[in-house]
Amino acid sequence: MEENKGAEQKVKVKVEDLGPVRITGNFILKDLQRDTESCPGEVLLCACGKTLTRPFCDGSHEKQS
């Protein structure tokens, strides 16, 4: 049982092809401008610069321009 608990603690960062940076696992996300923190479990960060919800991905990379 203790081994599984350690597996839950791992944080994974995956750079998706032509998409966002996906971060999953047990981590704290701090917003220094708003002085907030959260533990979301998963977050998608924009890697293309087209998002309207910076720094988060809103799927704009999939839209044809």
N, C-alpha and C positions, 0 to 999 in steps of 0.2 A: 504494500500500500504506500509506503514512504517513497518508493521509486516513482510511482505515478504522480505524486505531489510535485516532485522535482521536474517532471516533464511538463506540468502545467505552468511552471515558472518561466520556461524558456520563451524568449522573444525571437520572432522570425521576421526578417526584412526581405521582401522579394520585389525586385524591379521587374514589372510586367512589360512584355514586349509591346511597344507603342501604347503604353498605358501608364497607370499610376504606380507609385511606390506603396506596396501593401505591408503594413506592420501589424502583426498579430501576436497575442500572448498577454502576459501579465506585465503591464508597464504603466507609468504615470505620464499623462500628456499635460504639460504646463503651458498656459497661455499667459505670457508675461505682460502683454498689453492690457489684458482684462483682469489680471491677477486671479486666475482660476486654474484649477487642476481637475482632471478626471481620469478614470481608469476604464477606457472604452473597450478594451479587449481586441478591437480591430479598428484600424484607421487607414484610409486611402489618401495619400498625399499626391497632389498634382505634380507631374514631371514635364508636362508640355507647355505650361504657362497660359493655357487658354481658359482655365476655370474662372468662374465668377464668384466662387466661394473659397478663395485663397486662404490657407494653403491646401484646402481639401479638394479632392477630385469631384467634379460634378458631371463627368461623362462627356465634356466638351471635346475631348480628343477623338471621340467616335463620330462626331457630327461633321458632315461635309461642308466645306466653306466655299 
